[in-house]
Amino acid sequence: MNTFTKILLMMSAILMLSCNDDGNEAVAQTTMSQKMYITIDGVSRAVTLYDNAATQALVAKLQDGNVTVTLNSSGGFEIWGALGFSLPTSNEQITARPGDVILYNGSNICLFYGSNSWSYTRLGHIDNMSENELRTFLKAGESNISVTLSLEPASSSINQVRMDSAPQDDVYYNLSGQKVENPTHGIYIKNGNKVIL
C-alpha cells in the first residue's frame, strides 16, 4: 500500500469518527457544573445541563423557585408539555436519545425515553439511567404527569411520625417483625423495645 493510499484511508477514518451515526457532524457539548433535578412522585434524578443560552435562562428561572409542569406521553418516545415561559433557542437537527432533556419551540420541555429526530435545542441529559429505568421513571404512556424541575433534589427525609392508634402494651413481635400471639421463651420486641422472656 503506497503512502498516498495510507493517508487517504486515515483521512477517511478520521472523517467517519467525526460524524455520529446519523451522518450529522458531532458537536462537542460543554456542560455546566450546575445540575438540575427532575422529580416525579417524590423521586429525583439529576440532569447534567449543557452550557447554552437556554440552560442559563432556565437556571436563572429555577433560582427564583421550583417549576412544576404537567407532561404527557407522545409518540412512544417522550413526555412533553408547556413550561409556561419561553427560553432562548439554538435549534439544530438532532436525534434525541433516551435520557435527553430537550427544548422544543422555545417553550416546551421534552423528556425522552426513546429516540426522535427533529430540530431541537439541547438542555441536558438525565444521569445514569437505562432506557427501561427511564420508561418507568418518566411514566411512559401515561398522561398528566406532574414533573418538578429544581436546582436541588427533593427531600426524602421523614419530618413527622404519626401513630394511627395508641400503642398496645401487650403486643409482642419476633425479630422478623411478625406479631406473636402467645410468646414463649426468647427475644421479642414490645413497644419498640427488646425484651427477653
Summary of the structure (lengths in Angstrom):
residues: 197
radius of gyration: 26.0
end to end distance: 88.4
largest distance: 92.4
contacts: 496
relative contact order: 0.16
helix: 17%
strand: 39%
